[in-house]
Amino acid sequence: MEDKEIIVQLKNVNKSFGDNQVVKNLNIDIYKGEFLTILGSSGCGKTTTLRMIAGFETQTSGEIFVNGKEVRDEEPYEREVNTVFQNYALFPHMTIYENVAFGLTMKKIPKDEIKKKVTHMLELVQLSGFESRKPDQLSGGQKQRVAIARALVNEPKVLLLDEPLGALDLKLRKQMQFELKRLQKKLGITFIYVTHDQEEALTMSDRIAIMNKGNLEQLSVPRDIYEHPATEFVADFIGESNIFYGVVDEKNASDVRISLENGLISAGCADVEENEIVYVSVRPENTAISECPVDGFELSGIIREHVYVGSLTKTIVELFNGNQIKINTFSKQPVLPEGMQVYVYWHPEDAVVIKSPSNVIFGTIENINFGSGE
């Protein structure tokens, strides 16, 4: 997407509340017509970032551009953005038509044009025929669609969405995810979406920006985020992952051998050096067990539990240092008995090697004798 037009740009943006710095040197280019999700846990700075783009907060330092214009001194209503909030913020005394038309009415748009725009927008969000109802006569999903229609009818360059599906039940939430994506593609408007829900981000987004403690951890397409996490935090935060900490023992043309606290593992070729401390991330669906040792692996443990979850069976293997490994297999496949000693392995190319930010390995003892199994 590098050849596309940048519609929102954050350059070296910082935000502090007193001594608490909640956004740290944030740099993001957001492209025209894309669905970008800012994903992270509570307190990571994602909503503050959205509020700075909207104009409800002012950055402590750095610059924010919308459609090529620096917006620090612009009020929220002067920016070419509109915001949809989780609580809908509909006017209870107004009809659905009046709610959607509110922004256009305030701009003194001719009534005939307002009717044309509102009617078209209600068709897009599949609420034709609801014009005369009041908000308290609608379901949660319908209210959310009204809030989206009210924001989109003003034809903003960018639509900001702050966890808009958070108040909906799971089934309706999943339905609205696809409706939002359909709407965004049809209109071609840039959506900047904030959520803490990883599955939601993977389902809807063209790209995902993952934040952690005010820092941008990774910005990429969903598949790359899932299959090639750039940091240990991303590997652990997105979906399930088996994460190992170790030292590069040997590097070959095709793979690397890594010594762990309780064994040896193999991973695909990576930009690391011998004796370097690294993380290794392997998804449960890429992890396997064998009754016999597998070449390149010296990682054994005991099967503690099989958990049936519909189409999948989750197998828990406890290593001899107490760490637990998760293995996902299709439920129709046979499983080995609980209590059996097995050997954990994977195809080396399915393991992601991540550089450690320091020479400290969490959860291990300083100066440990790697590979000893003691």
MIMIRO-946324 format. One record per residue: residue in three letters; x, y negated, z of N, C-alpha, C, O, CB in turn. Coordinates in steps of 0.2 Angstrom, whole numbers, plus 5000, padded with zeros to 4 digits. Glycine has a CB too. Layout:
# MIMIRO-946324
ALAXYZXYZXYZXYZXYZ ...
This chain:
# MIMIRO-946324
MET500450065000500050005000500449945000500249885001499550005006 GLU501149944999501549895000501449844994501649784995502349915000 ASP501149864989501049814983500449774984500249734979501149854976 LYS500049794989499449754990499449694993499949674996498949804994 GLU498949654993498949584996498849585003498449625006498449544993 ILE499249555007499249545014498749495016498749445014499949535018 ILE498249525020497649475022497749455029497549395031496949515021 VAL498049495034498149475041498949495042499149545041497649505046 GLN499249445045499949455047500149435054499949375056500449425042 LEU500449475058500649465064501449465064501749515063500349515070 LYS501749405066502449405066502749385073502649335075502649345061 ASN503049435076503349425082502949395087503049355091503949375082 VAL502349425088501749405092501849435099501949495100501049425090 ASN501849385104501949405111501349375115501049325113502549385114 LYS501049415120500549385124500649405131500749465133499849405122 SER500649355136500749365143500149335147499949285145501449345145 PHE499949365152499549335157499949335163500049385167498849385158 GLY500149275165500649265170501249305169501649295164500349295177 ASP501449345174502049385173501949455169502449485168502349405180 ASN501349465168501149525164501149515157500749485154500449555167 GLN501649545153501749545146501349605143501549655144502449545144 VAL500749585140500349645137500449655130500249715128499649625138 VAL500749615126500949625119501649605118501749545120500449585114 LYS502049645115502749635115503049635108503049685105503149685119 ASN503149575105503549565099503149615093503549655090504249585099 LEU502549595092502149635088502149615081502049555079501349635090 ASN502349655076502449635069501949685065502149745065503149645066 ILE501449665062501049705058500749665052500549615052500349735062 ASP500849705046500549675040499949715038499949775038501049675034 ILE499349685038498649715036498449695029498449635028498149705042 TYR498349745025498149735018497449725017496949745020498449795014 LYS497349685011496649665009496249735007496549775003496649625003 GLY495649745010495249795008495449865012495149915010495349815001 GLU495849865017496049925020495649935027495449885030496749925022 PHE495649995029495350005036495950025040496150075040494750065036 LEU496149975045496649985049496349995056495949955059497149925049 THR496650045060496350055067496950045071497550065070496150125068 ILE496850005077497349995082497150045088496650035091497349925085 LEU497550095089497450145093497850145099498450135099497450215090 GLY497550165105497950165111497550175117496950165117498450105112 SER497850195123497450205129497350135132497550085130497850245134 SER496950135138496750075141497350035143497850065146496250085147 GLY497349965142497949925145498549925140499049895142498149955151 CYS498449955134499049955129499149895125499649885122498950015125 GLY498649845126498649785122498249785116498249735112499349775120 LYS497849835114497549835108496949785107496849755102497249905106 THR496549785112495949735112496249665113495949615110495549745118 THR496749645117497049585117497349565110497249505108497649585122 THR497649605106497849595099497249575095497349525091498249655096 LEU496749615095496149595091495849525093495649485089495549645093 ARG495849515100495549445102496049385100495749335099495549445110 MET496649405099497149345097496949335089496949275087497849365098 ILE496849385085496649385078496049345078495949295073496649445075 ALA495549355082494849325082494849255084494449215082494349365086 GLY495349235088495449165091495149165098495149105101495049125087 PHE494949215101494749215108495249215113495149195119494249275110 GLU495849235111496449225115497049195111497049195104496749295118 THR497449155114498049125110498649155112498849165118498049045111 GLN499049175107499649215108500149165112500149105111500049235101 THR500549195116501049155120501649135115501849075116501349205125 SER501849175110502349155105502149195099501849245099503049165108 GLY502449175094502349215087501849185083501549135085502249285089 GLU501749205077501249185072500749235070500949295069501649145066 ILE500149205069499649255066499349215060499149155060499049265071 PHE499349255054499149225048498449265046498449325046499649225042 VAL497949225043497349255041497249225034497249165033496749245045 ASN497349275029497249245022497749195020497649145016496549225020 GLY498349205023498949165021498949095025499449055024498949145014 LYS498549085030498549025034498649045041498349085044497848995033 GLU499149005044499249015051498648985055498448925054499948975053 VAL498449025060497749005063497848995070497248985074497349065062 ARG498448975073498448965080498048905082497748915088499148945082 ASP497948855079497548795081496848795078496448745079497848735078 GLU496648855075495948855073495448895078495648935082495948895067 GLU494848865079494348895083494148965080494148975074493748845085 PRO493849005084493549075081493149065075493149095070493249105087 TYR492649015076492149005070492448975064492148975059491648955073 GLU493148945065493448915059493848975055494048955049493948865061 ARG493949025058494349085055493949125050493349135051494649125060 GLU494249155045493849195040493749265043493849315039494249195033 VAL493549275049493449335052492849335056492549285058494049355057 ASN492549395057491949405061492049465066492449505064491249415057 THR491749465072491949515076491249555078490749525079492249485083 VAL491349615079490749665081490949695088491549725088490549715076 PHE490549675093490749705100490449765102489949785099490649645105 GLN490649795107490349865109489649855112489249895111490849895114 ASN489549795115488849785118488349755113487849735115488949745124 TYR488549755107488049725101487949655101488049625096487449765102 ALA487849625107487749555108487149525103487249475101488349515106 LEU486649565103486049545099485649495103485549495109485649605097 PHE485249455100484749405103484149445104483749455099484649345099 PRO483949455111483349505112482649475110482249505108483349515119 HIS482649405110482049375108481949365101481349345098481949305111 MET482449375097482349375089482249435086482349495089483049345086 THR481949435080481749495076482449515073482949485073481249485071 ILE482449575070483049605067483249555061483849535060482949675064 TYR482749535057482849485052483249425055483749395052482249465048 GLU482949395060483249335063483949345065484349295065482749305068 ASN484049395068484749415071485249415065485749385066484749485075 VAL485049445060485549455054485649385051486149365049485349505049 ALA485049345051485049285047485349225051485549175049484449265045 PHE485549235058485749185062486349145060486249085060485849215069 GLY486849175058487449135056487349095049487549045049488049185054 LEU486949125045486749085039486349025040486348975037486449135034 THR485849035045485448985047485848925050485648865048484849005052 MET486248945054486748895057487148855052487248795053487148925062 LYS487248885047487648855041487248815036487448785032488048905037 LYS486548815038486048785034486048805027485948765022486148705034 ILE486148875026486048905019485348895017484848905021486348975019 PRO485148885011484448885009484048955010484349005010484348875001 LYS483448945012483049005015483049055009483049115011482348975016 ASP482949045003482849094998483549134997483549194997482749064991 GLU484049094998484749134998484849175004485149235004485349084997 ILE484649145010484649185016484249255016484449305017484349145022 LYS483649245013483249305012483549355008483549415009482549285009 LYS483849335002484149384998484749415001484849475000484449344991 LYS485149375005485749405008485549455013485849515014486249355011 VAL485049435018484849475023484549545021484749595023484349435028 THR484149535016483849595013484349645010484249705011483349575007 HIS484849615007485349665004485749695009485949755009485849614999 MET485949655015486349685020485949735024486249785026486549625025 LEU485349725025484949775029484849845024484849895027484249755030 GLU484849835018484849895013485549935014485549995015484749875006 LEU486049895014486749925015486749965021487150025021487249875015 VAL486549945027486549975033485950025035485850045040486649925039 GLN485550035029485050075030484450055035484250105039485250145031 LEU484349995035483849975040483249935036482949885039484149925045 SER483149945030482649915027481949935030481849995032482549935019 GLY481449885031480849895034480849885042480349895045480649965033 PHE481449865044481549855052481549775053481649755059482149885054 GLU481449735048481549665048481149635054481349595058481349635042 SER480549655055480049625060480149655067479849625072479349625058 ARG480549705068480649735075481049695079481449655077480849805074 LYS481049705086481549675091482049725093481949785092481149645097 PRO482649695095483149745097482949795102483249855101483749705100 ASP482549785107482349835111481849895108481749935112481949805117 GLN481749885102481349935099481749985094481550025091480749905094 LEU482449975095482850015091483350055095483350045101483349965087 SER483550105092484050155095484750125096484850065093484050225092 GLY485150155099485850125100486250125093486550075092486250165105 GLY486150175089486450175083486150115078486550085074486350245079 GLN485550105078485150055074485449985077485549945073484450065075 LYS485449975083485749915086486449895083486549845082485649915093 GLN486849945083487549935081487549925074487949875072487950005082 ARG487049945070487049935063486849865062487049825057486649985059 VAL486349835066486149765065486749725067486849675063485549755070 ALA487149735072487649695074488149695068488449645067488049725080 ILE488249745065488749755059488449715053488849675050488849825057 ALA487849715052487549675047487549605048487649565043486749695046 ARG487449585054487449515056488149485055488249425053487249505063 ALA488649525056489349505055489549505047489849455045489849545059 LEU489349555044489549555037489149515032489349495027489349625034 VAL488549485034488149445030488449375029488349345024487449435033 ASN488949365033489349295033489849305028490249255027489549275039 GLU489949365025490549375020491249355023491549315019490349345014 PRO491449385028492049365031492649405027492449455024492149385038 LYS493249375027493749405024493949475028494149525025494349365023 VAL493849465034494049525039493549535044493249485047494749505042 LEU493349595045492949615051493249645056493649695055492349665048 LEU493249625062493549645068493049685072492449665073493849595072 LEU493249745074492749795078493049815084493549855084492549855073 ASP492849795090493149815096492749875099492249865103493049755101 GLU492949935098492649995101491849995100491550005105492850005108 PRO491649985094490949975093490550035094489950025095490849945086 LEU490850095094490450155094490450185101490250235103490650205089 GLY490750145106490950175113490350195117490350235121491350125116 ALA489750155116489150165120488750215117488150235120488750105120 LEU488850245111488450295108488650365110489150385112488550295100 ASP488150415110488250485111488650515106488750485100487550525112 LEU488950575107489450605103489150615096489550595091489750665106 LYS488550645095488350655088488250595084488350595078487650695089 LEU487950545088487750485084488450445082488550415077487350435088 ARG488950455087489550425086489850445080490150415075490050435092 LYS489850515079490150545073489850525067490150515061490150625074 GLN489150525067488750495061488950425059489050415053488050505063 MET489050385064489150315063489850305060490050255056489050275069 GLN490350345062491050345059491050345052491350305048491450405062 PHE490650395049490650405042490250345039490350325033490250475040 GLU489650325042489350265039489750205039489750165034488650255043 LEU490150195044490550135044491050135038491250095035490950125051 LYS491350195037491850205032491550195025491850165021492250275033 ARG490950225024490650215018490450145017490550125011489950255018 LEU490250105022490150035021490749995019490749955015489750015027 GLN491250015023491949975021492149985014492349945011492449995027 LYS492150045012492350065005491850025000492150004995492350135004 LYS491250025001490749994997490849924996490849894991490050014999 LEU491049885002491049815002491749795000491849734998490849785009 GLY492249835002492949815001493249765005493749735004493049794994 ILE492949755011493149705016493649745021493549805022492549675020 THR494149705023494649725028494349735034494049695037495249685028 PHE494349805037494149815044494749825048495249865047493649885044 ILE494749795054495249805059494849825065494449795068495649735061 TYR494949895067494549935071494949955078495549975077494249995068 VAL494749935083495049955090494750015093494150015094495049895095 THR495050065095494850125099495350155103495950145101494450175094 HIS495150195107495550245111495450315109495750355112495450235119 ASP494950325104494850395102495250415096495150385091494050395100 GLN495650465097496150485092495750515086495950495080496650535095 GLU495250555088494950585082494550535078494550545072494450635085 GLU494250485081493950435077494450395073494250385067493650385082 ALA495050385075495550345071495750385065495850365060496150335076 LEU495850455067496050495061495550505056495650515050496250565064 THR494950505058494350515053494250455049494050465043493750525057 MET494350395052494050335048494650295044494450265040493750295053 SER495250295047495750245045496150265038496250315037496250245050 ASP496250205035496750215030497450215033497950255031496750145025 ARG497550175038498250175042498050165049497550135051498750115040 ILE498450185054498350185061498950155064499550165063498250255064 ALA498850105068499350065072499350095079498850075083499349995072 ILE499850135082499750155089500150115093500750105092500050235089 MET499850095099500150045104500250085110499850125112499749985104 ASN500750065114500850095120501250035125501750015123501350155120 LYS500950015130501149965135501449905131501949875132501749995138 GLY500949885126501149825123501549825117501649785113501449775127 ASN501849885116502349905110501949935104501549975106502949935112 LEU502149925098501949965092502350025092502950015090501949925086 GLU502150085093502450145093502550175085503150195084502150195097 GLN502050165082502050195075501450165071500950155073502050265074 LEU501650145064501150125060501150165053501650155050501150045059 SER500650205052500650245046499950275044499450255048501250305047 VAL499950315039499350345037499150405042499650425045499350375030 PRO498550425043498350475048498750535047499050565052497650485047 ARG498850565041499250625040499950625043500150665046499250645033 ASP500250565041500950555043500950545051501450575054501250495040 ILE500550515054500450505061500450575065500750585070499850455063 TYR500050615062499850685065500450725064500750765068499250715062 GLU500750735057501250785056501950765057502350805058501150805048 HIS502050695057502750665058502750615063502950555061503050645051 PRO502550625069502550575074503250545075503750585075502350605081 ALA503350475076503950445076504250445083504850435084503850375073 THR503850455088504050445095503750505099503250535097503950375098 GLU504050515105503750565109503050545112502650595113504250575115 PHE502950485113502350465115501750475110501250505111502350385116 VAL501950465103501450475098501350555097500750575097501750455091 ALA501850595098501750665097501250695103500850735102502450705098 ASP501350665109500950685115500250655115499750685117501350665121 PHE500150595112499550555112499050585107498450585108499650485111 ILE499350595101498850615095498750685095499250725094499150585089 GLY498150715097498050785097498450815102498650785107498150815090 GLU498450885101498850925106499550935103499650945097498450995107 SER500050945107500750955105501150995110501050975116501050895102 ASN501551035108502051065112502651025112502951025106502151145111 ILE502850995117503450955117504050985121503951005127503250885119 PHE504650985118505251015121505750965121505750915117505451085117 TYR506150965127506750925127507350965127507451015131506650875134 GLY507850945123508450985123509050945120508950885118508351045119 VAL509550985118510150955115510350995109510251055108510750965120 VAL510550955104510650985097511351025098511850995100510750925092 ASP511251085097511751135098512151145091512751145091511551205100 GLU511851145086512151155079511751125074511051135074512251235078 LYS512051095069511651065063511951095057512551095055511750995063 ASN511451125053511651155047511251125041510951075042511351235046 ALA511351145035511051105029510351115029509951065027511351135023 SER510051165032509351175031508951175038508351165038509251245029 ASP509351175043508951175050509451145055510051145054508651235052 VAL509151145061509551125067509351175073508851195073509451055070 ARG509851195077509751235083509751195089510251155090510251295083 ILE509351195093509251155099509251195105508851245106508651105099 SER509651185110509651215117509151185121509251125122510351215120 LEU508751225124508251195129508551225136509051255137507551225128 GLU508151205141508251225148508251295149508551325153507751195153 ASN507851325145507751405146507751435139507351495138507051415149 GLY508151415134508151455128508451415122508651355123507451485126 LEU508351445116508651415110508051415105507651465105509251455107 ILE507951355101507451355096507751325090508351295090506851305099 SER507351335084507551305078507051255075506451255077507651365073 ALA507351205072506851155069507151135062507751155060506851095073 GLY506751105058506951085051507551035051507651005057506351055047 CYS507851025046508450975046508150905048507650885045508750975038 ALA508550875052508350805054509050765055509550785055508050815061 ASP508850695055509450645055509650645063509550595066509150585053 VAL510050695065510250695072510950725072511150755066509850745076 GLU511350715077512050735077512050795083511650795087512550685079 GLU512650835082512750885087512850855094513150795095513350925086 ASN512550885099512650855106512150795108512150775113513350835108 GLU511750785103511250725104510650755108510450805106511050695097 ILE510350715112509750735116509150715112509050655109509750695123 VAL508650765111508150755107507450785110507550815115508250785100 TYR506950755107506250795108506150835102506350815097505650735110 VAL505750885103505450925098504750935099504550955104505850995097 SER504350925094503650925094503350975089503550975083503250855093 VAL502951025092502651075087501951085089501751095095503051145088 ARG501451075084500751075085500551145087500851195085500351055079 PRO500051155091499851225093499651265087499751335087499251225098 GLU499351235082499151275076499751305072499751345068498751245072 ASN500351275073500951295070501451335074501951355072501351235068 THR501151355081501551395085501351465085500751475085501551355093 ALA501751505086501551585086501951615091502451595094501751615079 ILE501751685092502051725097502151795094501751815089501651735104 SER502651825096502851895094503051935100503251915105503451885089 GLU502952005099503152055104503852065104504152085109502752115103 CYS504152045098504952055098505251985097504951935094505052105092 PRO505951985098506251915097506251905090506251945085506951925100 VAL506251835088506251815081506951775080507151735085505651765080 ASP507251785075507951755073507851675074507451645071508151775066 GLY508351645077508351575078508051555084508051495086508051545072 PHE507651595088507351575094507451625100507551685099506551575093 GLU507551595106507651635112507251605117507451585123508451625114 LEU506551605116506051565120505551615122505151635117505751505117 SER505551645128505051695130504651675136504851635140505451765131 GLY504051705137503651695142503051745143503151795139503351625141 ILE502651725147502051775149501451745146501251685148502051795156 ILE500951785143500351765141499951755147499751805151499951815136 ARG499651695149499251685155498551685154498151705158499451625158 GLU498351665148497651655147497451645139497851625136497351595151 HIS496851675138496551665131495951625132495451645136496451725127 VAL495851565129495251525130494851525123495151505118495351455132 TYR494251555123493851555117493451485116493151465120493351605117 VAL493551445110493251385109492951385102493051335098493751325110 GLY492551435101492151435095492551465089492751525089491951365092 SER492751425084493151455079493851465080494251495077493151405073 LEU494151435086494851445088494851485095494451485099495151385089 THR495451515096495651545102496251515104496751505101495751625102 LYS496251485110496851445113497151495118496951515123496651385117 THR497851515116498251555120498751515124499051475121498551605116 ILE498751525131499251495135499851535137499651595140498951465141 VAL500451515135501051555137501451515142501651465140501451575130 GLU501551545147501951515152502751535152502851595152501751525160 LEU503151485151503851505150504151515157503851505162504251445147 PHE504751535157505051555164505251495168505451505174505651605163 ASN505251435165505351375169504651345172504651295175505751325166 GLY504151375170503451355172503051315167502451305168503551315178 ASN503451295162503151255156502651295153502751355152503651225152 GLN502051265151501551305147501551285140501551225138500851295150 ILE501451335135501451325128500751345126500451395128502051365124 LYS500451305121499851315118499851345111500251315107499451245119 ILE499551395110499551425103498751425101498351455104499851495103 ASN498651395095497951405092497951455087498351445082497751335090 THR497451495087497351545082496551555080496151535084497651615083 PHE496451575074495751585073495451645077495751695078495651605065 SER494851635079494551675084494451745082494451795086493851655086 LYS494451755075494351825072494951865072494951925071494051825065 GLN495551825073496251865074496251905080496051875085496751815072 PRO496551965080496751995086497251965091497651925088496952065085 VAL497151965097497651935102497951985106497752045107497251885107 LEU498551975109498952015113498652005120498351955122499751995113 PRO498752065124498452055131498752005136499351995135498452125134 GLU498351985140498651935145499051975150499052035151498051905149 GLY499651935152500151965156500751995153501152015156499852025161 MET500651995146501152025142501751975141501651915140500952055135 GLN502352005141502951955139502951955131502952005128503651985142 VAL503051895129503051875122503651825120503951795125502351855119 TYR503751815114504251775111503951715107503551735103504851815107 VAL504051655109503751595105504151575100504851575100503651535110 TYR503851565094504251545088503851505083503251495085504551605084 TRP504151475078503751445073504151435067504751455067503551365075 HIS503851415061504251405055504651335057504351285058503851395049 PRO505351335056505751275058505451215055505551155058506451285056 GLU505251215048505051155045504351125048504251065047504851165038 ASP504051165053503451135056503551105062503151075066502951195057 ALA504251105064504451065071504650995069505050995064504951105075 VAL504450945073504750875071505250865077505050865083504150825072 VAL505850845074506350825079506350745080506350705075507050845077 ILE506250725086506250655088506850635092506950665097505550635091 LYS507150575090507650555093507450525100506950495101508050495089 SER507850535105507750515112507950445113508550425110508050555117 PRO507550395116507750325117508350325122508650265122507250285119 SER508550375125509050365130509350435131509050485128508850335137 ASN509850445135510150505137509850545143510150585146510850505138 VAL509250525144508850555150508350595147507950575143508550495155 ILE508350655150507850705148507350715154507550735159508050775146 PHE506750695153506250695158506050765160506050815156505550665156 GLY506050775167505850845169506350895169506250955171505250865165 THR507050875168507550915169508050895174508050835176507950925162 ILE508550935176509050915181509650885178509850915173509150975185 GLU509950835180510550805178511050855177511150895182510750745182 ASN511450855172512050905171511850975171512251025173512550895176 ILE511150985168510951055168511351095163511551075158510251065167 ASN511451165164511751205160511251235154510951285156512151265163 PHE511251195149510651215144510851285141511351305140510651165138 GLY510251315140510251385137510451445142510451495140510751385132 SER510551425148510751475153510151515155510251575157511051445159 GLY509551485155508951525157508951535164508451565167508951595154 GLU509351495168509351505175508851445178508851445184510051495178 
